Amino acid sequence: MKTRQPTLKRPLIVQPLLVQLATLAIGFAVLTALLLRLDSGGAITQEDFAPVAAASVVRDAAGRLVIRPTDALREAQHETPSF
């Protein structure tokens, strides 16, 4: 009986595919961690910011939503210049 010659399927297809999938998974995890790290904190995540923002939003004569400057909003903008 002849011995069967090993195929090249595993070294040429399966192993590179597994390396690519592992690289993609690691890259996705790193990107997700980076985005979460960049987004943590800020004025929007503060508990006392939501009531200030809600009190500043009103409708104009045409019915569109606009932001009316209030003292609390000005104070929040002064504390967080990037806002």
C-alpha atoms as a printed R data frame, in Angstrom:
   type eleno elety resid chain resno       x      y      z
1  ATOM     1    CA   MET     A     1   0.000  0.000  0.000
2  ATOM     2    CA   LYS     A     2   1.277  3.412 -0.889
3  ATOM     3    CA   THR     A     3   1.713  5.962  1.837
4  ATOM     4    CA   ARG     A     4  -0.212  9.077  1.186
5  ATOM     5    CA   GLN     A     5   1.841 12.180  0.614
6  ATOM     6    CA   PRO     A     6   0.989 14.938  3.099
7  ATOM     7    CA   THR     A     7  -0.998 17.802  1.642
8  ATOM     8    CA   LEU     A     8   0.044 21.419  1.775
9  ATOM     9    CA   LYS     A     9  -3.391 22.549  2.911
10 ATOM    10    CA   ARG     A    10  -2.443 23.051  6.553
11 ATOM    11    CA   PRO     A    11   0.833 24.981  6.121
12 ATOM    12    CA   LEU     A    12  -0.396 27.080  3.191
13 ATOM    13    CA   ILE     A    13  -4.027 27.803  4.080
14 ATOM    14    CA   VAL     A    14  -4.962 27.002  7.662
15 ATOM    15    CA   GLN     A    15  -1.934 28.374  9.506
16 ATOM    16    CA   PRO     A    16  -1.829 31.767  7.691
17 ATOM    17    CA   LEU     A    17  -5.586 32.088  8.170
18 ATOM    18    CA   LEU     A    18  -5.242 31.454 11.915
19 ATOM    19    CA   VAL     A    19  -2.432 34.027 12.124
20 ATOM    20    CA   GLN     A    20  -4.563 36.587 10.303
21 ATOM    21    CA   LEU     A    21  -7.565 35.936 12.546
22 ATOM    22    CA   ALA     A    22  -5.430 36.218 15.675
23 ATOM    23    CA   THR     A    23  -3.882 39.455 14.403
24 ATOM    24    CA   LEU     A    24  -7.324 40.867 13.625
25 ATOM    25    CA   ALA     A    25  -8.670 39.912 17.054
26 ATOM    26    CA   ILE     A    26  -5.692 41.446 18.851
27 ATOM    27    CA   GLY     A    27  -5.912 44.612 16.749
28 ATOM    28    CA   PHE     A    28  -9.636 44.934 17.426
29 ATOM    29    CA   ALA     A    29  -9.082 44.489 21.165
30 ATOM    30    CA   VAL     A    30  -6.315 47.105 21.223
31 ATOM    31    CA   LEU     A    31  -8.380 49.580 19.175
32 ATOM    32    CA   THR     A    32 -11.412 49.078 21.409
33 ATOM    33    CA   ALA     A    33  -9.319 49.575 24.538
34 ATOM    34    CA   LEU     A    34  -7.782 52.722 23.060
35 ATOM    35    CA   LEU     A    35 -11.148 54.186 22.105
36 ATOM    36    CA   LEU     A    36 -12.582 53.426 25.524
37 ATOM    37    CA   ARG     A    37  -9.574 55.035 27.165
38 ATOM    38    CA   LEU     A    38  -9.875 58.165 25.033
39 ATOM    39    CA   ASP     A    39 -13.598 58.490 25.730
40 ATOM    40    CA   SER     A    40 -13.489 58.014 29.493
41 ATOM    41    CA   GLY     A    41 -14.218 61.137 31.462
42 ATOM    42    CA   GLY     A    42 -15.247 64.495 30.130
43 ATOM    43    CA   ALA     A    43 -18.157 66.820 30.756
44 ATOM    44    CA   ILE     A    44 -20.803 64.564 29.257
45 ATOM    45    CA   THR     A    45 -20.135 61.766 31.731
46 ATOM    46    CA   GLN     A    46 -20.476 64.025 34.768
47 ATOM    47    CA   GLU     A    47 -23.747 63.546 36.632
48 ATOM    48    CA   ASP     A    48 -24.369 67.231 37.210
49 ATOM    49    CA   PHE     A    49 -23.977 68.146 33.515
50 ATOM    50    CA   ALA     A    50 -27.238 66.622 32.233
51 ATOM    51    CA   PRO     A    51 -29.588 68.949 34.178
52 ATOM    52    CA   VAL     A    52 -27.540 71.979 33.096
53 ATOM    53    CA   ALA     A    53 -27.721 70.957 29.447
54 ATOM    54    CA   ALA     A    54 -31.428 70.101 29.651
55 ATOM    55    CA   ALA     A    55 -32.258 73.469 31.210
56 ATOM    56    CA   SER     A    56 -30.411 75.277 28.410
57 ATOM    57    CA   VAL     A    57 -32.232 73.630 25.509
58 ATOM    58    CA   VAL     A    58 -35.385 75.469 24.402
59 ATOM    59    CA   ARG     A    59 -37.430 75.877 21.219
60 ATOM    60    CA   ASP     A    60 -37.274 79.071 19.184
61 ATOM    61    CA   ALA     A    61 -40.203 80.747 17.402
62 ATOM    62    CA   ALA     A    62 -39.875 78.359 14.443
63 ATOM    63    CA   GLY     A    63 -39.983 75.317 16.730
64 ATOM    64    CA   ARG     A    64 -36.310 74.388 16.306
65 ATOM    65    CA   LEU     A    65 -34.214 73.338 19.274
66 ATOM    66    CA   VAL     A    66 -31.665 75.956 20.299
67 ATOM    67    CA   ILE     A    67 -29.329 76.384 23.233
68 ATOM    68    CA   ARG     A    68 -30.119 79.331 25.466
69 ATOM    69    CA   PRO     A    69 -27.060 80.487 27.393
70 ATOM    70    CA   THR     A    70 -27.638 80.242 31.135
71 ATOM    71    CA   ASP     A    71 -25.352 81.042 34.028
72 ATOM    72    CA   ALA     A    72 -24.941 77.351 34.836
73 ATOM    73    CA   LEU     A    73 -24.060 76.578 31.199
74 ATOM    74    CA   ARG     A    74 -21.507 79.397 31.101
75 ATOM    75    CA   GLU     A    75 -19.962 78.051 34.307
76 ATOM    76    CA   ALA     A    76 -19.786 74.536 32.834
77 ATOM    77    CA   GLN     A    77 -18.153 75.932 29.684
78 ATOM    78    CA   HIS     A    78 -15.652 77.836 31.801
79 ATOM    79    CA   GLU     A    79 -14.761 74.669 33.772
80 ATOM    80    CA   THR     A    80 -14.468 72.576 30.601
81 ATOM    81    CA   PRO     A    81 -13.026 74.710 27.788
82 ATOM    82    CA   SER     A    82 -13.194 71.890 25.220
83 ATOM    83    CA   PHE     A    83 -16.968 71.662 25.644
